[in-house]
């Protein structure tokens, strides 16, 4: 998997490749999950389907399919 860096200018609908990305200052990124920083896994198929899973420092996981909005998937508590 390729690894890239995303910032406030990154449009999450336009990520070209499957990969693991670091998010920095992404709270205002177009179509992003609203996190200031965190990680994103972008899975894109040859048929054009896309699944994105994002997580931040609070262990909040958000998920979306295609161009839909991110939604909470689950919160993980370590305590």
Contact map, one row per residue, 1 for C-alpha under 8 A:
1110000000000000011100000000000000000000000000000000000000000000000000000000000
1111000000000000111100000000000000000000000000000000000000000000000000000000000
1111100000000000001111000000000000000000000000000000000000000000000000000000000
0111110000000000001111000000000000000000000000000000000000000000000000000000000
0011111000000000000011110000000000000000000000000000000000000000000000000000000
0001111111000000000011110100000000000000000000000000000000000000000000000000000
0000111111000000000000111100100000000000000000000000000000000000000000000000000
0000011111000000000000011111110000000000000000000000000000000000000000000000000
0000011111100000000000000100110000000000000000000000000000000000000000000000000
0000011111110000000000000100110000000000000000000000000000000000000000000000000
0000000011111110000000000000111100000000000000000000000000000000000000000000000
0000000001111110000000000000111100000000000000000000000000000000000000000000000
0000000000111110000000000000001000000000000000000000000000000000011000000000000
0000000000111111000000000000000000000000000000000000000000000000000000000000000
0000000000111111100000000000000000000000010000000000000000000000000000000000000
0000000000000111110000000000000000000000000100000000000000000000000000000000000
0100000000000011111000000000000000000000011100000000000000000000000000000000000
1100000000000001111100000000000000000000111100000000000000000000000000000000000
1111000000000000111110000000000000000000111000000000000000000000000000000000000
1111000000000000011111000000000000000011110000000000000000000000000000000000000
0011110000000000001111100000000000000011110000000000000000000000000000000000000
0011110000000000000111110000000000001111000000000000000000000000000000000000000
0000111000000000000011111100000000011111000000000000000000000000000000000000000
0000111100000000000001111100000000011100000000000000000000000000000000000000000
0000001100000000000000111111000000111000000000000000000000000000000000000000000
0000011111000000000000111111100101111000000000000000000000000000000000000000000
0000000100000000000000001111100111111000000000000000000000000000000000000000000
0000000100000000000000001111110101000000000000000000000000000000000000000000000
0000001111110000000000000111111101000000000000000000000000000000000000000000000
0000000111110000000000000001111100000000000000000000000000000000000000000000000
0000000000111000000000000000111110000000000000000000000000000000001010000000000
0000000000110000000000000111111111100000000000000000000000000000000001000000000
0000000000000000000000000010001111100000000000000000010000000100000011000000000
0000000000000000000000000111100111110000000000000000000000000000000000000000000
0000000000000000000000001110000111111100000000000000000100000000000000000000000
0000000000000000000000111110000001111100000000000000000100000000000000000000000
0000000000000000000001111110000000111110000000000000000110000000000000000000000
0000000000000000000001110000000000111111000000000000011110000000000000000000000
0000000000000000000111100000000000001111100000000000011100000000000000000000000
0000000000000000000111100000000000000111110000000001111000000000000000000000000
0000000000000000011110000000000000000011111000000001110000000000000000000000000
0000000000000010111110000000000000000001111100000111100000000000000000000000000
0000000000000000111000000000000000000000111110000111000000000000000000000000000
0000000000000001110000000000000000000000011111011110000000000000000000000000000
0000000000000000000000000000000000000000001111111100000000000000000000000000000
0000000000000000000000000000000000000000000111111000000000000000000000000000000
0000000000000000000000000000000000000000000011111000000000000000000000000000000
0000000000000000000000000000000000000000000111111100000000000000000000000000000
0000000000000000000000000000000000000000000111111110000000000000110000000000000
0000000000000000000000000000000000000000011110011111000000000000110000000000000
0000000000000000000000000000000000000000011100001111100000000011110000000000000
0000000000000000000000000000000000000001111000000111110000000011100000000000000
0000000000000000000000000000000000000001110000000011111000001111000000000000000
0000000000000000000000000000000010000111100000000001111100001110000000000000000
0000000000000000000000000000000000000111000000000000111111111100000000000000000
0000000000000000000000000000000000111110000000000000011111111000000000000000000
0000000000000000000000000000000000001100000000000000001111110000000000000000000
0000000000000000000000000000000000000000000000000000001111110000000000000000000
0000000000000000000000000000000000000000000000000000001111111000000000000011100
0000000000000000000000000000000000000000000000000000001111111100000000010111000
0000000000000000000000000000000000000000000000000000111100111110000000011110000
0000000000000000000000000000000010000000000000000000111000011111000001111100000
0000000000000000000000000000000000000000000000000011110000001111100001111000000
0000000000000000000000000000000000000000000000000011100000000111111111100000000
0000000000000000000000000000000000000000000000001111000000000011111100000000000
0000000000001000000000000000000000000000000000001110000000000001111100000000000
0000000000001000000000000000001000000000000000000000000000000001111110000000000
0000000000000000000000000000000000000000000000000000000000000001111111000000000
0000000000000000000000000000001010000000000000000000000000000001001111100000000
0000000000000000000000000000000110000000000000000000000000000111000111110000000
0000000000000000000000000000000000000000000000000000000000000111000011111000000
0000000000000000000000000000000000000000000000000000000000011110000001111110000
0000000000000000000000000000000000000000000000000000000000001110000000111110000
0000000000000000000000000000000000000000000000000000000000011100000000011111000
0000000000000000000000000000000000000000000000000000000000111000000000011111100
0000000000000000000000000000000000000000000000000000000000110000000000000111110
0000000000000000000000000000000000000000000000000000000000100000000000000011111
0000000000000000000000000000000000000000000000000000000000000000000000000001111
0000000000000000000000000000000000000000000000000000000000000000000000000000111
